[in-house]
């Protein structure tokens, strides 16, 4: 149990999963709270067949529990799990992509520690065309009177339209400039959380030769 907790699984999700390994709920439900398990458990419904541990199913179930937590509750658990504080804005924009607490830092740690370094992502998305799109996006972002999700969304979609590009041809170079990888929370939300100054600083660094 401690090993699973250390890997970012929620205790209530693990209890739910382990109960269903050898016992069948009479209502055939999958998501069952600990209090419901206590009320419903019946030893006569325990199977004699050996159970098979399926980590992918546990990850799925844990993800369901993660998304049932409020942002504040999930933040508390993640701050305890990571030993870091001030995570709530990043938790809010990352929660839908998480299945375990361990998923958070690889997804959003760049917000706090700076961009990672994924050479393949940089090679693919920051070539001459990608850097040109990034430069256009920088101008649009720098000129915004309000730096919020709706304003950022509208400005960047205008860049896409002006360039006659596909959204990913503009959004992915920005993502790589901000995160150092091609995977992150939503790009508009990430920009808002980083703030204009930090976002522009990272974009400028990605546009600097060498």
N, C-alpha and C positions, 0 to 999 in steps of 0.2 A: 504494500500500500504506500509506504514512504517513497519507494522508487517511482511510482506513478505520480505521486504528489510533486516530487522533485522535477518530473518531466512536464509539469504544467497541467495535470489533470485535476479537476475539481472533485473533492471527496464525495459529494452528493451524486455526481455523475458515475463515479466508480462503484459506489454502493448500488446504484440503479443497475448498472451493467452486470455486476457480479451476481446480483439476485436473479437476473434473467438468464444467466448461464445454465442454471439447473432447475429453474422453477418457472412455471407458466402462470401468468396473471389470468384470473378467470375472465376478465374483460378484454384480454388480449391487447393491453396497452403496452407501449414501449417506454414512454416517459412517465415515471412513477416516482413521486417524492419519497423521501425517507419515511415520513410519517404515514404515508399511504402504504408503503411496504410493510411497516410494522402492523398496520391494521389488517392487511390483506393476506399476509403470508400464511400458507397452510402446508405443513410438512408432507401431507399426502399428495401434493401436486409436484413434489420434487422428483425429477426424472432419474432413473437408474442408469441411463446411458451416459457415457463420459462426455463432458462439455469440452468445446474447443474455443480457446481464447482467440478472438479476432480483433486485433488492434485497430484496424480501419473502422470497424463498427463502433469501437469505444471512442475513437476520435470523432466520428460523426455525432454520437450521443453527447460527448463532452461539448462539442460545438453548439448543440441545441441548448445546453445548460448555460454556456457562456453568453449566448444571445438573450437569454431570459433574465440575466442580471441587468440592473440599471447601470448606466455609465459610471455613476459614483461607486456602486458596489464593485464593479469590475476593476475600476481604478484602484480601489483599496487593495484588492487581491493582487493586482499586478505590481503595485508599489512594494508590497510585502514580498512578492516572488522575485522581483528584480533588485530590490534594495535601492531603487531610484525614486525620486519624488517629482511632483509637478507634471505627471503624465496625462492628466485628464483630457486636455484637448486632443492629444494624439490617440488616446483610447477611443474617443468618440468617433474618429474617422477610420479607425482600424477594426472595430469590433466585428463587422460583418464578414471580414476575411479571416477571422481567427477560429481555430478549433480547440487549441490548447493555449495556456498562458505562455508557453515557450514560443508560440508563433508570433508574439507581439514584437519582440526586439528585432528579429530579422526583417520584419515588415516595416517597422516604424522607428527603429533605433537611430537611423540617419538624421531624424529630426533633431535629436539631441547631440549626437556625436559627430555630425558632419557626414558628407557623402562617403559611401563605400567605394570600392574599386573593382569594377567588373569589366575587364578589358574587352570581352566579347560584346557587351552592351554598348560600350563607347565606340567600338569599331563599327557596329551596325547602325547606331542612331546618331552619332556625332561625326559623320562624314561631311563632305562639303555641303551637300543638300540639307542635312540635318542641322548643321551650324547656321546655315542661312535662315532656316525656319526658326531656329532658336533666337537669332538676332532680331527677327521680326517680332517674335513673341516678347522679347525683352522691351522693345519700344512700346508695345501695346500695354504691357504691365506697368511700366514706369509712368505712363501718362494717366493711369486710372485715378479719378478723384476719390473713389472708395475702393478699398482693397478687401472685398468680401466675395463669397462664393459666386453670387449671381453676377456681379460685375466682372469677375475674372472669367467666368464661363462665357459671357457675351463677348468679351474682348478677344478671347482666344479663338472662338468660333468665327469671328470676323477675320482673323488671321488665316484660318483654314480656308475660308471662302475667297479671300483675296489671292491666295496662293494657288487656288484650284487644286488643293491637296486633300488627301484623306485625313481624318482627324488624327490618326496615330502618327502621321508624318510630322505633325506639329507637337502633339502631346508627348510622344515618347522621347524626343530630344530634351524637352523640358524635364521630364521625369528623370532621365539619366543625369542631367545637370544637377538636379536637386538631391537625388538619392544615390547616384553612382551606380545604380542598377536599373533594370527595366521593370522592376516590381515595386510597387508602393501602394499606399492608400490612394483614394481618388485624387487626381491631379489638382482639381480646383480646391478641394478641401485642404490638401497638403500645402498649397501656396498660401492659403489664408492662415493656416496654423504657423507656418514659418514667418509670415509677415513680409511686407514689401522689401524692406532693406536686406534681410537675410536672403530672400529669394533672388533678388537682383545680384547680390554679392556672389552667390553660387553660380548663377548664369554667367556672370562676367568671368568667373574663374574657368568655366567650361569653354568659353569663347576665346580665352587667352591662348595663343599658340604655345605648344610645348607642354 
